[in-house]
């Protein structure tokens, strides 16, 4: 089944796609609001059912967040297939539409979540809906949409890994890279550390010598943490927040920081974990409490990933654009989980645009038809 043909009226199609995506953008769904994510999941589920796709909506985690799976897999078909991966949540709080309203200006469709990542998710789902009948694609397709990617995918990670283990390929609808629309085959791993220092309080004027400043000790630890950054190896460590003390005339007995770190591969991740866990207080009268988590493993490009990319490049060319590979990026995504399981994974296949996580987020309307055609080509021909 070939779908590699020019669309007769791309302008009309672009406007139709933009109108559909607009309904998704206007259903605001911040990670912090489970009810809004539920509304978004229900909206997508209704549209998927209307095309004849199978829909499974379950809930997970302490916040009872929705996990949506849309599939054209026939009953009893257990073959490894294509896993499409996307997230329903955005970083923008309810009310962002009042500041960044959904509108089209100069070929740009603005609105919270338009670029990251409702535009790309909509296009992939529309293509799959057109191929809804079981057996209409060479490989079965499972489309997993999760509710918490923007906050680490803690609740949805088990589902992501379960579906990845039964997939031949993973294709992720995260937005294409700005300024060129490139895809992503390598991402750094991401981690978070909470470091707490406990000292000894005292009156800052009358008994200063009896105190042990947690903030002073933390200053030493911050320098040690930041010194772990190694640009040549692609390792970064950044102390992002700090809080401590009570009042100005008391030697502070408490201080804590939150630390972000990024690593290029598993070996570097284990090294940084070990170095952070080995931190010792400079002042022996203070104590450190160290909580380190490697949230997302590194997404490392493999020969199998390159082979998948080569196929996608051909389908993109037939859709009218050049698909290129971006350099390794420091931002993490759910593709980190699937790639770490050895599943060939290509990310950044979503809409073209810019401004992710900002109040100027947008996608290019004129690029929507070719991106839809790309998904048609891939889903109908990838083997």
C-alpha positions as a printed Julia matrix, in Angstrom:
383×3 Matrix{Float64}:
   0.0     0.0    0.0
   1.68    3.2   -1.14
   0.73    6.63   0.14
   3.69    8.48  -1.3
   1.82   10.98  -3.45
   1.42   14.73  -3.49
  -1.55   16.15  -1.64
  -3.83   17.97  -4.15
  -4.63   20.95  -1.96
  -1.97   21.33   0.68
  -3.16   24.74   1.79
  -6.65   23.48   2.5
  -5.23   20.42   4.27
  -2.91   22.59   6.33
  -5.83   24.7    7.53
  -7.85   21.57   8.34
  -4.98   20.1   10.35
  -4.42   23.39  12.16
  -8.09   23.49  13.14
  -7.88   19.97  14.53
  -4.71   20.69  16.48
  -6.33   23.84  17.84
  -8.98   21.78  19.65
  -6.15   19.93  21.42
  -4.27   23.12  22.32
  -7.42   24.65  23.78
  -7.8    21.62  26.05
  -5.08   22.78  28.45
  -3.37   19.88  30.22
  -0.57   20.88  32.61
   1.33   18.14  34.42
   0.2    19.6   37.74
  -3.53   19.21  37.05
  -4.72   15.56  36.83
  -8.29   16.57  35.94
  -7.12   18.54  32.9
  -4.94   15.66  31.73
  -7.95   13.36  32.09
  -9.98   15.7   29.86
  -7.2    15.65  27.29
  -7.01   11.85  27.37
 -10.77   11.56  26.92
 -10.68   13.98  23.97
  -7.98   11.97  22.21
  -9.69    8.67  23.03
 -12.96    9.86  21.46
 -11.2    10.88  18.27
  -9.31    7.58  18.08
 -12.47    5.5   18.58
 -14.21    7.48  15.85
 -11.63    6.22  13.34
 -12.08    2.59  14.37
  -8.87    2.26  16.36
  -8.74    0.21  19.51
  -8.54    2.32  22.66
  -7.44    1.36  26.17
  -7.56    4.0   28.9
  -6.13    3.04  32.28
  -4.85    4.96  35.29
  -1.67    4.83  37.29
   0.23    6.3   40.21
  -0.89    8.04  43.39
  -2.59   10.8   41.38
  -4.57    8.29  39.26
  -3.19    9.71  36.02
  -4.54    8.48  32.67
  -2.44    6.31  30.36
  -3.89    6.08  26.87
  -3.04    3.33  24.38
  -4.42    3.48  20.84
  -3.76    0.54  18.54
  -4.6    -1.15  15.26
  -3.22   -4.45  16.56
  -5.51   -7.34  15.65
  -6.64   -9.74  18.41
  -4.03  -12.44  18.89
  -1.35  -10.53  16.98
   1.65  -10.56  19.31
   4.31   -9.64  16.77
   6.84   -6.96  17.68
   5.52   -3.81  16.08
   5.89   -0.05  16.04
   5.59    1.83  19.32
   4.55    5.43  18.86
   5.26    7.44  21.99
   3.91   10.82  23.1
   2.82   12.72  26.19
  -0.47   14.43  27.0
   0.86   16.87  29.58
   2.39   20.3   29.03
   4.47   22.63  31.2
   1.97   25.49  30.95
  -0.49   26.12  33.82
  -4.22   26.51  33.28
  -4.88   30.03  32.03
  -1.86   30.25  29.72
  -4.27   30.55  26.77
  -5.17   33.99  28.08
  -1.53   35.06  27.69
  -0.64   33.01  24.59
  -4.01   32.55  22.85
  -4.44   29.99  20.12
  -4.18   31.89  16.82
  -2.49   31.81  13.42
  -0.12   34.64  12.52
   2.37   34.55   9.64
   2.02   30.77   9.15
   2.53   30.15  12.88
  -0.08   28.4   15.01
   0.49   29.67  18.55
  -0.68   28.21  21.83
   0.54   26.36  24.91
   1.66   22.85  24.04
   1.36   23.41  20.29
   5.0    22.53  19.62
   5.66   20.38  22.69
   3.94   18.23  21.73
   0.3    18.31  20.72
   0.98   19.13  17.07
   3.17   16.11  16.43
   0.93   13.77  18.42
  -2.14   14.88  16.49
  -0.45   14.24  13.13
   0.71   10.74  14.05
  -2.74    9.83  15.39
  -4.46   11.14  12.26
  -2.19    9.05  10.04
  -2.82    5.96  12.15
  -6.55    6.65  12.05
  -6.46    6.67   8.27
  -4.86    3.23   8.47
  -7.13    2.06  11.27
  -8.07   -1.36   9.97
  -6.09   -4.21  11.48
  -3.69   -5.52   8.86
  -3.53   -2.22   6.98
   0.03   -1.7    8.19
   2.89   -4.2    7.75
   3.57   -4.05  11.49
   1.05   -3.63  14.3
   1.11   -0.15  15.78
   0.67    0.72  19.46
   0.41    4.43  20.27
   1.19    5.1   23.94
   0.35    8.55  25.33
   1.51    9.25  28.88
   0.45   11.94  31.39
   3.67   12.95  33.13
   6.63   13.21  30.76
   7.27   16.84  31.6
   7.8    15.93  35.27
   9.92   12.81  34.8
   7.46   10.05  33.75
   7.67    8.48  37.2
   4.17    7.01  37.08
   4.24    6.03  33.42
   7.73    4.55  33.13
   6.57    0.95  33.79
   4.04    1.21  30.95
   6.63    2.72  28.6
   9.07   -0.08  29.26
   6.39   -2.78  28.99
   5.31   -1.62  25.54
   8.89   -1.01  24.41
   9.86   -4.59  25.2
   7.35   -5.87  22.67
   8.25   -3.36  19.95
  10.58   -3.61  17.0
  10.94    0.17  16.76
  10.03    3.22  18.84
   9.11    6.47  17.12
   8.61    9.5   19.36
   6.39   12.46  18.51
   8.43   15.02  20.44
   8.85   18.2   18.36
  11.41   18.4   15.6
  14.49   20.42  16.5
  13.99   24.16  15.89
  15.82   25.76  12.96
  15.88   22.81  10.61
  13.37   20.28  11.85
  15.96   17.62  12.6
  15.2    14.44  14.52
  17.01   13.05  17.57
  18.83    9.74  17.97
  20.92   10.52  21.07
  20.05   12.25  24.31
  21.93   12.65  27.54
  20.71   10.86  30.61
  19.18   13.05  33.29
  19.46   12.9   37.04
  18.5    14.82  40.14
  20.2    15.09  43.52
  18.85   16.54  46.76
  21.67   17.4   49.16
  20.82   18.45  52.71
  23.27   19.82  55.26
  22.48   19.76  58.97
  24.57   22.03  61.21
  24.13   23.45  64.71
  22.13   26.6   65.49
  23.37   29.33  67.81
  22.9    33.05  68.43
  24.82   34.86  65.71
  25.9    37.63  68.07
  26.4    36.15  71.54
  27.35   32.53  70.78
  28.53   32.51  67.2
  31.42   30.14  67.99
  29.02   27.46  69.22
  27.19   27.29  65.9
  28.0    25.22  62.83
  26.68   26.92  59.72
  24.87   24.62  57.31
  25.04   27.32  54.65
  28.81   27.66  54.99
  29.18   23.9   54.64
  26.85   23.89  51.67
  29.05   26.46  49.95
  31.89   23.91  50.0
  29.57   21.2   48.67
  28.23   23.39  45.86
  31.75   24.0   44.61
  32.47   20.27  44.75
  29.29   19.45  42.85
  29.77   22.04  40.14
  33.39   20.89  39.71
  32.05   17.54  38.46
  31.04   19.25  35.2
  33.22   18.02  32.33
  32.28   19.63  29.03
  34.74   17.52  27.06
  32.94   14.36  28.2
  29.45   15.82  27.95
  28.84   15.81  31.73
  27.09   18.78  33.35
  26.19   19.32  37.0
  24.12   22.35  37.95
  22.91   23.42  41.4
  19.51   24.79  40.49
  17.89   25.8   43.8
  19.08   26.48  47.34
  17.26   27.26  50.55
  18.33   27.39  54.18
  18.5    29.25  57.44
  15.71   30.74  59.51
  16.48   34.33  60.57
  19.47   36.56  60.04
  20.69   36.55  63.64
  20.89   32.75  63.95
  23.72   30.56  62.7
  21.82   28.39  60.2
  21.39   24.73  61.05
  19.72   23.64  57.79
  20.4    24.09  54.1
  19.38   22.08  51.04
  19.98   22.24  47.32
  18.49   20.54  44.28
  21.0    19.54  41.64
  20.45   18.68  37.98
  23.0    16.5   36.21
  23.28   15.22  32.63
  25.43   12.33  31.45
  26.31   10.97  27.97
  26.27    7.25  28.75
  25.75    4.64  31.44
  29.39    4.6   32.54
  29.41    8.35  33.15
  26.12    8.03  35.01
  27.52    5.45  37.41
  30.63    7.56  37.93
  28.65   10.68  38.82
  26.34    8.73  41.1
  29.34    7.3   42.96
  31.06   10.68  43.26
  27.95   12.36  44.63
  27.27    9.57  47.1
  30.88    9.81  48.3
  30.66   13.49  49.27
  31.9    14.18  52.81
  31.43   17.24  55.03
  34.34   19.68  55.24
  33.24   20.6   58.77
  33.09   17.34  60.75
  30.43   18.83  63.04
  27.94   18.97  60.16
  26.21   16.08  58.42
  25.18   15.48  54.83
  22.1    13.67  53.58
  22.4    12.74  49.91
  19.49   11.53  47.77
  20.59   10.81  44.19
  18.36    9.61  41.35
  19.28    8.89  37.73
  15.81    9.56  36.35
  16.44    8.84  32.69
  19.28    6.71  31.33
  21.26    8.03  28.39
  19.86    7.48  24.9
  22.88    6.22  22.96
  22.79    5.96  19.17
  23.45    2.41  17.91
  23.91    0.85  14.45
  20.32   -0.42  14.66
  19.15    3.13  15.33
  21.04    4.34  12.27
  19.44    1.6   10.17
  16.0     2.77  11.33
  16.92    6.38  10.64
  17.99    5.48   7.1
  14.49    4.12   6.44
  12.84    7.19   7.94
  14.99    9.46   5.78
  13.6     7.77   2.66
  10.01    8.2    3.84
  10.64   11.85   4.67
  12.12   12.45   1.22
   9.01   10.94  -0.36
   6.92   13.31   1.79
   8.83   16.33   0.5
  11.41   17.2    3.13
  14.92   16.24   4.2
  15.16   14.44   7.51
  18.5    14.92   9.24
  19.96   13.79  12.55
  20.57   16.42  15.21
  23.65   16.37  17.46
  23.24   14.73  20.87
  20.96   16.89  23.02
  21.03   17.52  26.74
  17.25   17.35  27.12
  15.72   14.03  28.12
  12.53   12.37  26.91
  10.75    9.03  27.18
  12.91    7.8   24.3
  15.7     7.51  26.88
  13.8     4.62  28.47
  13.12    2.74  25.25
  16.62    3.17  23.83
  18.14    1.92  27.1
  16.24   -1.35  26.56
  17.99   -1.82  23.22
  14.98   -0.86  21.1
  15.94    1.23  18.03
  14.41    4.61  18.84
  14.17    7.85  16.9
  12.85   10.97  18.6
  11.93   14.47  17.48
   9.62   13.34  14.67
   6.83   15.75  15.57
   5.75   19.13  14.26
   8.07   21.86  13.05
   8.13   25.07  15.06
   9.88   26.7   18.01
   9.47   28.17  21.48
   8.97   25.04  23.6
   8.18   25.8   27.26
   7.74   29.51  26.5
   4.84   31.91  25.98
   5.79   32.19  22.29
   5.42   28.5   21.44
   4.2    27.78  17.9
   4.17   25.33  14.97
   4.39   26.07  11.25
   1.02   25.53   9.59
   2.42   25.09   6.06
   4.65   22.21   7.25
   1.75   20.15   8.65
   0.77   18.36   5.4
   4.27   17.08   4.7
   4.66   15.89   8.27
   1.32   14.08   8.04
   2.43   12.47   4.78
   5.63   11.35   6.5
   3.6     9.48   9.13
   1.41    7.95   6.44
   4.48    6.71   4.61
   6.17    5.34   7.72
   3.19    3.55   9.21
   2.08    2.05   5.9
   5.51    0.82   4.81
   7.95    0.38   7.7
   8.9    -3.26   8.18
